[in-house]
Amino acid sequence: MEFRKIKFADLIPASYNPRKKLKPGDKEYQKIKNSITEFGYVEPVIVNSDMTIIGGHQ
């Protein structure tokens, strides 16, 4: 397993991800934003070799 920092812009959301695309005005977006601000991102985003997100879409 390899850990490294990458830019969000380089990530590709998985097409099969059931989550909807949140916008800054959405209630769910604000809840996630507040949680990350307060606690940080505590679980790594998992990607495959082409930078498609396979875990941690939230």
Backbone as CSV, one residue per row, in Angstrom:
resi,resn,N_x,N_y,N_z,CA_x,CA_y,CA_z,C_x,C_y,C_z
1,MET,0.843,-1.166,0.000,0.000,0.000,0.000,0.892,1.234,0.000
2,GLU,0.485,2.214,-0.762,1.260,3.447,-0.876,0.389,4.631,-0.472
3,PHE,0.936,5.518,0.342,0.233,6.730,0.734,0.922,7.914,0.088
4,ARG,0.135,8.776,-0.533,0.696,10.007,-1.082,-0.402,11.047,-1.220
5,LYS,-0.003,12.293,-1.250,-0.955,13.386,-1.419,-1.107,13.671,-2.902
6,ILE,-2.368,13.792,-3.328,-2.649,14.132,-4.718,-3.728,15.209,-4.754
7,LYS,-3.824,15.910,-5.851,-4.808,16.984,-5.995,-6.193,16.398,-6.250
8,PHE,-7.213,17.043,-5.681,-8.586,16.605,-5.924,-8.908,16.601,-7.412
9,ALA,-8.377,17.570,-8.131,-8.657,17.676,-9.570,-8.164,16.459,-10.344
10,ASP,-7.218,15.719,-9.791,-6.676,14.537,-10.460,-7.510,13.277,-10.214
11,LEU,-8.482,13.362,-9.310,-9.307,12.200,-8.977,-10.479,12.067,-9.937
12,ILE,-10.852,10.834,-10.220,-11.978,10.542,-11.105,-13.034,9.798,-10.284
13,PRO,-14.233,10.375,-10.123,-15.282,9.654,-9.395,-15.682,8.392,-10.157
14,ALA,-15.935,7.325,-9.447,-16.363,6.078,-10.088,-17.763,6.258,-10.665
15,SER,-17.972,5.775,-11.872,-19.276,5.925,-12.530,-20.379,5.169,-11.793
16,TYR,-20.018,4.139,-11.055,-21.008,3.332,-10.335,-21.322,3.865,-8.940
17,ASN,-20.712,4.986,-8.557,-20.946,5.559,-7.235,-22.394,6.041,-7.134
18,PRO,-23.157,5.550,-6.155,-24.561,5.944,-6.046,-24.787,7.343,-5.478
19,ARG,-23.768,7.963,-4.935,-23.952,9.284,-4.334,-24.211,10.333,-5.406
20,LYS,-25.042,11.301,-5.029,-25.296,12.394,-5.958,-24.197,13.443,-5.836
21,LYS,-24.091,14.274,-6.846,-23.106,15.355,-6.802,-23.660,16.467,-5.924
22,LEU,-22.953,16.772,-4.858,-23.393,17.812,-3.941,-22.849,19.159,-4.376
23,LYS,-23.631,20.187,-4.091,-23.228,21.552,-4.389,-23.090,22.301,-3.073
24,PRO,-22.281,23.381,-3.039,-22.046,24.110,-1.788,-23.308,24.542,-1.043
25,GLY,-24.414,24.752,-1.702,-25.637,25.162,-1.017,-26.434,24.012,-0.425
26,ASP,-26.092,22.776,-0.752,-26.824,21.606,-0.264,-26.550,21.367,1.222
27,LYS,-27.589,20.959,1.941,-27.464,20.678,3.374,-26.418,19.589,3.635
28,GLU,-26.436,18.523,2.828,-25.489,17.420,3.009,-24.051,17.881,2.780
29,TYR,-23.868,18.759,1.807,-22.538,19.317,1.516,-22.012,20.058,2.737
30,GLN,-22.851,20.889,3.338,-22.440,21.660,4.509,-22.097,20.753,5.684
31,LYS,-22.872,19.679,5.868,-22.590,18.747,6.962,-21.229,18.083,6.782
32,ILE,-20.934,17.657,5.560,-19.634,17.027,5.295,-18.514,18.042,5.465
33,LYS,-18.717,19.245,4.940,-17.706,20.304,5.055,-17.413,20.615,6.520
34,ASN,-18.459,20.763,7.329,-18.275,21.057,8.756,-17.550,19.920,9.471
35,SER,-17.873,18.689,9.129,-17.219,17.539,9.749,-15.731,17.508,9.416
36,ILE,-15.394,17.745,8.144,-13.984,17.742,7.748,-13.246,18.896,8.405
37,THR,-13.901,20.051,8.504,-13.278,21.208,9.156,-12.995,20.912,10.627
38,GLU,-13.946,20.275,11.300,-13.800,20.003,12.733,-12.846,18.846,13.028
39,PHE,-12.964,17.755,12.279,-12.220,16.537,12.606,-11.094,16.209,11.631
40,GLY,-11.075,16.857,10.476,-10.131,16.491,9.429,-10.658,15.283,8.680
41,TYR,-9.947,14.885,7.655,-10.341,13.697,6.898,-9.602,12.530,7.515
42,VAL,-10.330,11.662,8.208,-9.690,10.635,9.023,-9.443,9.313,8.290
43,GLU,-10.044,9.122,7.121,-9.813,7.909,6.345,-9.290,8.305,4.976
44,PRO,-8.292,7.610,4.474,-7.752,7.977,3.161,-8.729,7.643,2.032
45,VAL,-8.631,8.400,0.956,-9.360,8.078,-0.266,-8.550,6.998,-0.976
46,ILE,-9.223,5.971,-1.446,-8.539,4.862,-2.109,-8.818,4.956,-3.608
47,VAL,-7.753,4.925,-4.396,-7.887,5.025,-5.848,-7.181,3.850,-6.516
48,ASN,-7.584,3.569,-7.749,-6.868,2.543,-8.506,-5.780,3.214,-9.339
49,SER,-5.163,2.483,-10.236,-3.997,2.995,-10.962,-4.303,4.165,-11.891
50,ASP,-5.564,4.326,-12.310,-5.884,5.466,-13.176,-6.547,6.616,-12.410
51,MET,-6.433,6.590,-11.087,-6.936,7.632,-10.184,-8.461,7.649,-10.043
52,THR,-9.131,6.538,-10.395,-10.563,6.423,-10.155,-10.770,6.076,-8.688
53,ILE,-11.643,6.821,-8.032,-11.918,6.600,-6.612,-12.674,5.286,-6.446
54,ILE,-12.139,4.403,-5.626,-12.813,3.135,-5.360,-13.231,3.017,-3.899
55,GLY,-12.841,3.975,-3.080,-13.246,4.011,-1.678,-13.040,5.402,-1.114
56,GLY,-14.054,5.912,-0.402,-13.927,7.225,0.214,-14.550,8.352,-0.585
57,HIS,-15.569,8.034,-1.359,-16.226,9.060,-2.173,-16.791,10.206,-1.350
58,GLN,-17.150,9.928,-0.134,-17.794,10.930,0.698,-16.893,12.116,0.835
